[in-house]
Amino acid sequence: MTDLTKIPVTVITGFLGAGKTTLIRHLMQNPQGKRLAVLVNEFGTVGVDGDILKSCADENCPEENIVELANGCICCTVADDFIPTIEALMAMPKRPDHILIETSGLALPKPLLKAFDWPAIRSRITVDGVIALADAEAVAAGRFAPDEAAVQAQREADESLDHETPLSEVFEDQIACADIVLLSKADLAGDAGLAAARAVIEAETPRKLPILPMTEGVIDPRVVLGLNARAEDDLHARPSHHDGHDDHEHDDFDSVVIELPEVTDPDALAEAIRRLAREQDILRVKGHVAVAGKPMRLLVQAVGERVRHQFDRPWGTEPRLSRLVVIAEHDHIDETAIRAVLGA
């Protein structure tokens, strides 16, 4: 089987809240005549991104082509989850023309690329390209590390100290593995922020990469699909902090699922989430909430102190259950304190 007959796969990686789901929604709405399939890998037991994408399903990407793997990094569960899922997609009556994989915001992409060399699938699929998203405003402000000032102080005090934080390693590995970097939320960053973010990323890339601004997930699909990078055969050009290790751990991060009663004031909930970011270093909050007197489901997405909420669809016959996934570094997860702030 030649590369021309292999199904191309695009891996979309990026830090927490960078806009991966928004980009995939745009690609689903502009498939360029291709029949798409989407594999979403979430961190935590409650799937939010997959549910968002299923609400956008159409004839070019029907709901059965959208598969969600929650509570486990696909590069750590290759045999049990990833390979069977890919095989099932390729065995569908109407085989997809292109597969999009949205990794968890905490995932390291290089171990996933290695999975494409598994005998069961290596002759049938190829990695068309790795797209890394970076939140331009956050990167410009250095928020991919929890406390840049403290890190710098430690390094200056002891040059032999390993000053890299887990968050910065995730960011650097994602950038180093990419074929294209998209600076998301360009409208919030402005020209100065984009220039600063570009400088940070250029300093981290092991080779020259296209770095493009993007707002609301809108980018010409021809720019990010059809790269023919064959990334699984190009691993040497994609260095990782974890090269030489057989596996990697996600023990640096943890998540809790918080169930809430119906809320009466979405703005008050947003302020509580901002308080979590300030006081407990919470990285990410996402989920759906029932608002008293409202038939629509409230979608909540937060990255640090930036909180966005909007009504996405009616609850219908679905139970009006409010659940939020809260993600932080392992040492910063205090479920009792989180529940107290959220009023759970």
Secondary structure, DSSP 4 states (H G I P E B T S, - for coil): --GGGSEEEEEEEESTTSSHHHHHHHHHH--TTPPEEEEEE-SSSS-SHHHHHHTT-BTTB-GGGEEEE-SS-TTTSIIIIIHHHHHHHHTSSS--SEEEEE--TT--HHHHHHHTTSTTTTTTEEEEEEEEEEEHHHHHTTTTSS-HHHHHHHHHH-TTS----HHHHHHHHHHHT-SEEEEE-HHHHHHHHHHHHHHHHHHH-SS---EEE-BTTB--HHHHS-----GGG-GGGS--TTTT-S----TTEEEEEEEEPPBS-HHHHHHHHHHHHHHH---EEEEEEEBTT-SEEEEEEEETTEEEEEEEEE-TTS---EEEEEEEEGGG--HHHHHHHHT-
